[in-house]
C-alpha cells in the first residue's frame, strides 16, 4: 500500500515537472516580428504581457519608413512618417528660396513679379506677394499648378510706365504687358500694383500688397487679349459684325452689349509691322468718360515685317450710359 502511494507521488511530481518545464519552454519561445514580409531582429524582444503583444515601437516605425524621436524633457515619443518629413523639407527649401527673393527696393519686387508673369512662373509671382495677398491668390495658383497664363497669346515684353509715392509710404506702379501670338501682336494687358516695405527693425523687405488687373485711369477696364476668340463665342455675332466694319478705320468706336460696352481704338492702316498699343487710359469725369491711347511706332532703323496691318486695341467697360470722349492717340517712337 505504501509502495503504491510512493509510486503515485513520484508520478505526480514527474507530471508537475513536465508541465512546468513545458510551460517554461513555451514562455521563452520567442515571438517573431514580421513587417511587410521581412522578419525583424530587434534588440528588445516582443513580449506577451497580460494577454497583449508588446513590440518595440522604434523598430516597427522605422521599418515602415517613419522617423522616431524621443523628447526627454516631455517624455514624449514622436513618430513622423516619411511623407511628413518630405513635406517639411520641401517647405523649408521653398522658404529659403523665397528669402533669396526678398527685395530691397519697390522696383525690384515689381520687376520680379512681372518677370514671373511673363514666364508664367506662379511661384515667382507668389514670392513677391504680402502674406495677405498670398491668402487671396494661393488657391488660384494651386488650381493652376503654379503655371499661370496661357501658351498663346503670350507675354512678349512689359514696361513699367508709372510710379507714384502714396501717403502711406508705399509706391503704386502701372505695368503694361505686350501680348503676341504666332501671327503677331495680340493686344495688351495692364496692371496696377502697390508695393510696401514690410521689413522690421530697419530692414528693407518690399512686397506687393495690392494688385489690380487691367485698371487704367479711375474705372475698371478690361483689355480683350484675344478678340478673335471672343468674337467666335455664342451671343457675339452682332459684336463681330461691328468689329469687322470698324477695326480698319482710324479713331474710336463703341458697341453696347447688355451690361458691357466695347470700345475699339484703331490706328488705321500702317504699311509695316512694329506698331502696337502700349497704354489705354479711361478716366471718368462727371457725366463722361475720357478714353485715350498710346501707340508705339517702330524707329527708322527697326527691322519690321513689310506688310500692311491695322493696329487696334479692344477694351470692355461697364455700360452705364455715360458719354465717351476720345482724347486721341499719342504716337511714341520706340527706342533703338
Number of C-alpha atoms within 10 A of each C-alpha: 6 7 8 9 10 11 12 12 12 12 12 12 12 12 12 12 12 12 12 12 12 11 12 11 11 10 12 9 9 12 13 13 17 12 13 7 7 9 10 13 11 14 8 9 14 15 17 13 8 7 7 8 10 12 16 14 12 16 18 17 16 15 15 13 12 18 16 16 11 11 9 8 6 7 8 10 12 11 16 14 14 14 11 13 13 11 11 12 12 12 12 12 12 14 12 11 13 15 12 10 15 17 19 15 15 22 16 17 24 26 17 17 24 25 17 20 21 21 17 19 19 23 20 20 25 20 24 28 23 20 13 11 16 18 11 12 13 15 12 14 18 13 10 12 12 18 16 20 16 9 9 13 19 21 24 15 14 20 15 17 11 12 16 12 12 11 7 7 11 18 21 22 20 22 25 24 22 24 22 19 15 9 7 13 21 26 25 28 22 24 17 20 20 21 27 22 21 15 14 8 5 8 10 16 21 25 28 28 21 15 16 13 16 22 21 22 15 12 15 15 20 19 21 19 22 17 16 12 9 14 16 12 10 7 11 13 12 12 18 16 11 14 21 10 10 17 22 18 16 17 17 23 18 18 16 16 14 8 10 13 16 21 20 19 27 23 24 15 14 16 12 16 20 20 23 24 26 23 24 25 17 22 17 16 10 8 9 13 19 16 21 18 21 16 22 19 19 19 14 10 8 13 11 13 12 11 9 11 17 18 23 23 25 23 20 18 17 17 14 10 11 13 11 18 15 15 15 15 21 12 16 15 12 14 10 8
